């Protein structure tokens, strides 16, 4: 499956009034895939788990494959394979028909970082940029979740 998305820093908290729901997400990253891919395990609301493989890249488009796995298997993978390479965030959803904005408010070592993502059907698809968006960081590897797991945002701000 191909994922096409734009990623932005968030300029202020005015987006909160538009959020319709949120979920707690914990992601653990396995060791690097030699620069070709990232492998992660994700637990959402401590109820469901998925294993994901994503191609690397700095553009708008990346291959992504995601599979549901048993919650206990995900917990074991966190313990056995992820070490400290953990992302802890609350994901908020904002409907902007026909698209959906996902706002990630990070905790832990990435506390203070807030990113907005929008998935689009094609690289040339147009969308409205809300006033609460900051600088676009699509393609900036410092803001990939995998990078944030290996080198937290707080470390890059020091």
C-alpha positions as semicolon CSV with decimal commas, in nm:
position;residue;x (nm);y (nm);z (nm)
1;X;0,000;0,000;0,000
2;X;0,127;0,349;-0,079
3;X;0,105;0,621;0,185
4;X;0,112;0,979;0,060
5;X;0,121;1,241;0,333
6;X;0,224;1,594;0,424
7;X;0,365;1,663;0,771
8;X;0,373;1,999;0,948
9;X;0,479;2,148;1,277
10;X;0,181;2,291;1,467
11;X;0,196;2,666;1,531
12;X;-0,053;2,699;1,818
13;X;-0,324;2,520;2,017
14;X;-0,623;2,655;1,823
15;X;-0,655;2,314;1,650
16;X;-0,786;2,163;1,976
17;X;-1,134;2,310;1,927
18;X;-1,172;2,106;1,607
19;X;-1,056;1,768;1,739
20;X;-1,337;1,513;1,744
21;X;-1,157;1,229;1,924
22;X;-0,818;1,109;2,038
23;X;-0,632;0,787;2,114
24;X;-0,321;0,699;2,312
25;X;-0,054;0,539;2,092
26;X;0,269;0,367;2,190
27;X;0,507;0,265;1,913
28;X;0,822;0,060;1,948
29;X;1,089;0,042;1,681
30;X;1,309;-0,255;1,607
31;X;1,669;-0,190;1,502
32;X;1,717;-0,005;1,174
33;X;1,636;-0,193;0,856
34;X;1,965;-0,099;0,696
35;X;1,820;0,230;0,573
36;X;1,567;0,055;0,349
37;X;1,271;0,025;0,585
38;X;1,148;0,070;0,939
39;X;0,978;-0,202;1,142
40;X;0,751;-0,102;1,429
41;X;0,496;-0,242;1,665
42;X;0,208;-0,018;1,772
43;X;-0,042;-0,045;2,056
44;X;-0,349;0,180;2,050
45;X;-0,545;0,246;2,371
46;X;-0,397;-0,074;2,516
47;X;-0,666;-0,259;2,316
48;X;-0,531;-0,328;1,969
49;X;-0,191;-0,390;1,819
50;X;-0,033;-0,379;1,474
51;X;0,298;-0,463;1,317
52;X;0,405;-0,218;1,045
53;X;0,675;-0,210;0,781
54;X;0,745;0,123;0,606
55;X;0,987;0,203;0,330
56;X;1,230;0,484;0,394
57;X;1,208;0,800;0,196
58;X;1,205;1,172;0,225
59;X;0,930;1,256;-0,019
60;X;0,553;1,249;0,008
61;X;0,512;0,880;-0,083
62;X;0,626;0,569;0,103
63;X;0,518;0,206;0,096
64;X;0,347;0,090;0,414
65;X;0,218;-0,251;0,518
66;X;0,032;-0,293;0,845
67;X;-0,105;-0,610;1,005
68;X;-0,310;-0,668;1,320
69;X;-0,135;-0,886;1,578
70;X;-0,237;-1,018;1,922
71;X;-0,193;-0,760;2,199
72;X;0,020;-0,998;2,408
73;X;0,253;-1,056;2,111
74;X;0,293;-0,678;2,074
75;X;0,380;-0,641;2,442
76;X;0,639;-0,918;2,411
77;X;0,789;-0,749;2,102
78;X;0,822;-0,422;2,294
79;X;1,013;-0,601;2,570
80;X;1,230;-0,819;2,346
81;X;1,306;-0,601;2,045
82;X;1,239;-0,231;2,107
83;X;1,447;-0,137;2,410
84;X;1,426;0,239;2,460
85;X;1,318;0,308;2,100
86;X;0,966;0,402;2,208
87;X;0,728;0,676;2,093
88;X;0,449;0,776;2,330
89;X;0,188;1,012;2,190
90;X;-0,175;1,114;2,191
91;X;-0,322;1,128;1,843
92;X;-0,610;1,369;1,780
93;X;-0,835;1,357;1,474
94;X;-0,977;1,655;1,287
95;X;-1,223;1,602;1,003
96;X;-1,157;1,828;0,706
97;X;-1,368;1,669;0,433
98;X;-1,267;1,488;0,231
99;X;-0,948;1,448;0,435
100;X;-0,856;1,372;0,794
101;X;-0,589;1,558;0,990
102;X;-0,400;1,360;1,253
103;X;-0,235;1,571;1,522
104;X;0,030;1,393;1,728
105;X;0,110;1,542;2,067
106;X;0,421;1,363;2,188
107;X;0,510;1,267;2,544
108;X;0,818;1,120;2,706
109;X;1,150;1,220;2,550
110;X;0,959;1,391;2,268
111;X;0,736;1,600;2,498
112;X;0,664;1,945;2,359
113;X;0,660;1,832;1,997
114;X;0,326;1,854;1,814
115;X;0,300;1,743;1,450
116;X;0,011;1,743;1,205
117;X;-0,022;1,496;0,917
118;X;-0,267;1,467;0,633
119;X;-0,286;1,167;0,402
120;X;-0,386;1,247;0,046
121;X;-0,482;1,026;-0,249
122;X;-0,216;1,159;-0,489
123;X;0,093;1,375;-0,469
124;X;-0,080;1,657;-0,654
125;X;-0,400;1,651;-0,445
126;X;-0,491;1,992;-0,308
127;X;-0,604;2,054;0,049
128;X;-0,681;2,352;0,269
129;X;-0,405;2,444;0,514
130;X;-0,560;2,546;0,847
131;X;-0,430;2,859;1,023
132;X;-0,286;2,651;1,309
133;X;-0,031;2,484;1,082
134;X;0,331;2,581;1,111
135;X;0,626;2,500;0,886
136;X;0,600;2,198;0,659
137;X;0,848;1,927;0,758
138;X;0,757;1,663;0,500
139;X;1,082;1,500;0,398
140;X;1,274;1,624;0,702
141;X;1,393;1,297;0,856
142;X;1,426;1,458;1,201
143;X;1,046;1,443;1,227
144;X;0,994;1,081;1,124
145;X;0,860;0,876;1,415
146;X;1,142;0,628;1,368
147;X;1,400;0,906;1,398
148;X;1,225;1,038;1,708
149;X;1,244;0,690;1,863
150;X;1,618;0,661;1,800
151;X;1,702;1,029;1,861
152;X;1,432;1,203;2,062
153;X;1,330;1,558;1,983
154;X;1,445;1,678;2,325
155;X;1,801;1,568;2,237
156;X;1,794;1,765;1,911
157;X;1,678;2,080;2,097
158;X;1,974;2,074;2,339
